[in-house]
Amino acid sequence: MMIAPLYMIAALAEIAGCFAVWAWLRSGHSIFWLIPGIGSLVLFAYLLTLSPADTAGRAYAAYGGIYIAASLGWMWSAEGQAPDRWDLIGLLLCLCGAAIILWAPRSG
């Protein structure tokens, strides 16, 4: 599986799982929201194990840039708040950092 779609699916799974907890604790939804939320978080953790990164820490760090992009997309689509220019500038910086972490040439 290509890395970008893998990380995007992982990000959606993580955001959905975290949102389920948010909906229960902050929005007064039923505790039963936790059932799909936990499943979604387990899926997220599994998907990160499929990363081609050589260490878990590097996989998580590279994933961070994609997570930020997905979070801003969630904010826009689910919460109705469009990202501002500072959000987008920060996102570009994070994506550049994630690309360096994942694809930098390494010796040894």
BAFI-3210 file (N, C-alpha, C; in Angstrom, 3 decimals, decimal comma, padded with zeros to 6 digits):
// residues 108
n [1|2|3|4|5|6|7|8|9|10|11|12|13|14|15|16|17|18|19|20|21|22|23|24|25|26|27|28|29|30|31|32|33|34|35|36|37|38|39|40|41|42|43|44|45|46|47|48|49|50|51|52|53|54|55|56|57|58|59|60|61|62|63|64|65|66|67|68|69|70|71|72|73|74|75|76|77|78|79|80|81|82|83|84|85|86|87|88|89|90|91|92|93|94|95|96|97|98|99|100|101|102|103|104|105|106|107|108]
n.u [000,852|000,537|002,208|001,006|-001,896|-002,220|-001,493|-003,444|-005,846|-005,332|-005,256|-007,916|-009,170|-008,080|-008,958|-011,754|-012,083|-011,142|-012,947|-015,293|-014,931|-014,794|-017,385|-018,888|-017,901|-017,795|-019,946|-022,191|-023,215|-024,289|-022,718|-022,295|-021,169|-018,536|-017,980|-017,749|-015,760|-013,520|-012,964|-012,226|-009,900|-008,253|-008,005|-006,614|-004,125|-003,222|-002,960|-000,797|001,286|001,809|003,379|006,199|008,398|011,474|011,542|009,311|008,949|009,792|007,873|005,576|006,230|006,451|003,857|002,541|002,389|000,489|-001,664|-002,191|-003,058|-005,390|-006,814|-007,309|-008,889|-011,073|-011,947|-012,876|-014,815|-016,496|-016,919|-017,402|-015,626|-013,472|-010,044|-007,587|-005,158|-002,884|-003,214|-002,898|-000,280|001,146|000,459|001,740|004,429|004,560|004,020|006,252|008,243|007,446|007,854|010,633|011,466|010,489|011,537|014,242|017,629|019,432|022,229|023,482]
n.v [-001,182|002,243|004,934|007,519|007,204|005,207|006,525|008,528|007,088|005,997|008,369|009,271|007,204|007,551|010,166|009,811|007,954|009,439|011,556|010,256|009,818|012,492|013,306|011,835|012,675|015,508|016,427|015,214|012,836|009,389|006,802|004,643|005,506|005,042|002,441|002,086|003,961|002,946|000,713|002,038|003,350|001,157|000,161|002,323|002,147|-000,341|000,187|001,971|000,240|-000,780|000,973|001,870|002,835|002,527|002,447|002,573|005,076|006,857|006,320|007,253|009,957|010,849|010,361|012,320|014,759|014,166|013,629|016,175|017,480|015,997|016,602|019,355|019,199|017,805|019,705|021,622|020,253|018,768|020,428|022,898|025,044|026,858|026,415|028,911|031,197|030,876|028,369|026,882|027,562|026,510|023,829|023,231|023,489|021,386|019,142|019,222|018,694|016,110|014,689|014,896|013,479|010,906|010,179|010,884|010,361|007,824|006,611|003,444]
n.w [000,000|-000,775|000,904|001,494|001,133|003,093|005,488|005,439|005,736|008,231|009,724|009,490|010,850|013,416|014,084|013,968|016,065|018,278|018,135|018,826|021,556|022,366|021,632|023,448|026,021|025,895|024,409|025,327|024,255|024,018|025,972|024,396|022,078|022,381|021,595|018,642|018,525|019,957|018,369|016,044|016,891|017,407|014,800|013,676|015,082|014,168|011,399|011,377|011,860|009,402|008,065|006,028|007,372|009,209|011,983|014,798|016,041|014,028|012,081|013,401|013,706|011,026|010,219|011,613|010,131|008,154|009,795|010,818|008,492|007,964|010,281|009,989|007,718|008,806|010,673|008,904|007,288|009,083|011,267|010,269|010,159|008,358|007,467|008,243|006,803|008,375|009,471|007,129|006,317|008,491|008,148|005,679|006,459|008,317|006,681|005,011|006,908|007,724|005,348|005,065|007,353|006,762|004,199|004,050|003,053|004,605|006,377|007,287]
ca.u [000,000|001,308|002,278|000,061|-003,238|-002,172|-001,527|-004,738|-006,845|-005,004|-005,668|-009,380|-009,528|-007,741|-009,859|-013,087|-012,041|-011,043|-014,199|-016,299|-014,717|-015,191|-018,851|-019,408|-017,544|-017,996|-021,205|-023,310|-023,739|-024,318|-021,464|-022,175|-020,297|-017,185|-017,798|-017,057|-014,564|-012,423|-012,631|-011,541|-008,547|-007,492|-007,684|-005,557|-002,853|-002,834|-002,526|000,545|002,283|002,055|004,265|007,511|009,470|012,281|011,280|007,963|008,998|009,864|006,552|004,647|006,611|006,068|002,397|002,047|002,030|-000,771|-002,699|-002,528|-003,874|-006,711|-007,493|-007,831|-010,005|-012,187|-012,430|-013,607|-015,987|-017,403|-017,208|-017,786|-014,652|-012,444|-008,692|-007,124|-003,846|-001,887|-003,394|-002,340|001,176|001,609|000,305|002,815|005,665|004,484|004,145|007,658|008,965|007,093|008,521|012,057|011,620|010,202|012,291|015,644|018,594|020,085|023,295|023,520]
ca.v [000,000|003,479|005,530|008,621|006,691|004,493|007,511|009,233|006,196|005,946|009,640|009,276|006,275|008,174|011,302|009,273|007,383|010,529|012,311|009,488|010,138|013,899|013,369|011,286|013,465|016,949|016,776|014,553|011,670|008,124|006,077|003,661|006,071|004,516|001,141|002,271|004,766|002,058|-000,044|002,939|003,576|-000,082|000,170|003,326|001,603|-001,403|000,775|002,540|-000,831|-001,072|001,997|001,362|003,416|001,491|002,431|003,038|006,521|007,560|006,170|008,151|011,341|011,144|010,352|013,557|015,749|013,746|013,807|017,599|017,759|015,394|017,350|020,596|018,795|017,492|020,980|022,306|019,518|018,320|021,483|024,102|026,123|026,771|026,772|030,220|031,127|030,390|026,914|026,317|027,715|025,505|022,520|023,044|023,243|020,040|018,156|019,198|017,982|014,685|014,114|014,772|012,390|009,611|009,851|011,338|009,268|007,510|005,595|002,489]
ca.w [000,000|-000,808|002,233|001,700|001,447|004,368|006,567|005,419|006,329|009,658|010,319|009,614|011,933|014,702|014,328|014,273|017,405|019,257|018,109|019,572|022,976|022,495|021,578|024,704|027,193|025,770|023,743|025,979|023,546|024,746|026,178|023,325|021,051|022,599|020,941|017,360|018,757|020,321|017,161|015,135|017,406|017,179|013,372|013,507|015,560|013,232|010,131|011,516|011,793|007,986|007,516|005,630|008,189|009,854|013,425|015,160|016,284|012,745|011,448|014,092|013,406|009,642|010,202|012,218|009,113|007,537|010,819|010,873|007,304|008,168|011,349|009,409|006,863|009,700|011,201|007,842|006,816|010,146|012,239|009,544|010,338|007,315|007,910|007,800|006,149|009,329|009,498|005,894|006,384|009,448|007,516|004,698|007,201|008,898|005,614|004,604|007,959|007,661|004,162|005,392|008,315|006,152|002,995|004,044|002,888|005,867|006,295|008,375]
c.u [000,897|001,180|001,237|-001,359|-003,287|-002,286|-002,859|-005,838|-006,609|-005,468|-007,180|-009,838|-009,232|-008,695|-011,252|-013,131|-011,981|-012,327|-015,304|-016,167|-015,141|-016,720|-019,472|-019,147|-017,909|-019,347|-022,406|-023,914|-023,618|-022,926|-021,239|-021,399|-018,881|-016,937|-017,158|-015,780|-013,353|-011,994|-011,841|-010,100|-007,662|-007,090|-006,550|-004,196|-002,336|-002,270|-001,129|001,626|002,631|002,979|005,609|008,672|010,187|012,100|009,879|007,950|009,031|008,537|005,560|004,947|006,190|004,552|001,824|001,630|000,706|-001,922|-003,130|-003,397|-005,291|-007,494|-008,074|-008,990|-011,245|-012,807|-013,306|-014,895|-016,974|-017,804|-017,520|-016,843|-013,540|-011,078|-008,318|-005,713|-002,774|-001,992|-002,697|-000,819|001,763|001,531|001,432|004,151|005,692|004,646|005,579|008,489|008,692|007,788|010,007|012,288|011,466|011,172|013,746|016,581|019,350|021,179|023,202|022,236]
c.v [001,244|004,198|006,634|008,113|005,938|005,463|008,279|008,374|006,087|007,222|009,703|008,343|006,888|009,315|010,806|008,693|008,450|011,352|011,580|009,759|011,576|014,011|012,864|012,229|014,940|017,336|016,040|013,385|010,426|007,511|005,041|004,199|005,519|003,193|001,313|003,094|003,915|001,219|000,798|003,201|002,338|-000,172|001,151|002,759|000,504|-000,806|001,378|001,467|-001,190|-000,054|001,389|001,934|002,313|001,426|002,980|004,552|007,329|007,461|007,136|009,613|011,728|011,217|011,672|014,609|015,431|013,924|015,267|017,980|017,216|016,143|018,655|020,306|018,471|018,784|021,689|021,576|019,167|019,435|022,830|025,278|025,956|027,124|028,168|030,093|030,605|028,874|026,281|026,442|026,668|024,108|022,251|022,769|021,823|018,959|018,077|018,437|016,494|014,005|013,929|013,592|011,031|009,236|010,335|010,152|009,048|006,474|004,704|002,076]
c.w [000,000|000,531|002,454|001,960|002,777|005,536|006,593|006,055|007,839|010,357|010,496|010,730|013,297|015,040|014,683|015,681|018,482|019,298|018,870|021,072|023,248|022,544|022,876|025,871|027,086|025,177|024,303|025,227|024,417|024,880|025,074|022,120|021,187|021,880|019,560|017,523|019,093|019,111|016,173|015,593|017,261|015,702|013,089|013,915|014,628|011,942|010,233|011,485|010,351|007,327|007,124|006,449|008,958|011,373|013,689|015,354|015,006|012,003|012,075|013,761|011,991|009,504|010,720|011,208|008,442|008,523|010,898|009,675|007,483|009,245|010,827|008,455|007,672|010,236|010,162|007,490|007,927|011,099|011,593|009,701|009,309|007,890|007,415|007,228|007,084|009,504|008,288|005,843|007,335|008,871|006,522|005,382|007,773|007,835|005,093|005,634|007,926|006,487|004,424|006,328|007,627|005,053|002,969|003,845|004,198|005,624|007,509|008,825]
res [m|m|i|a|p|l|y|m|i|a|a|l|a|e|i|a|g|c|f|a|v|w|a|w|l|r|s|g|h|s|i|f|w|l|i|p|g|i|g|s|l|v|l|f|a|y|l|l|t|l|s|p|a|d|t|a|g|r|a|y|a|a|y|g|g|i|y|i|a|a|s|l|g|w|m|w|s|a|e|g|q|a|p|d|r|w|d|l|i|g|l|l|l|c|l|c|g|a|a|i|i|l|w|a|p|r|s|g]
***
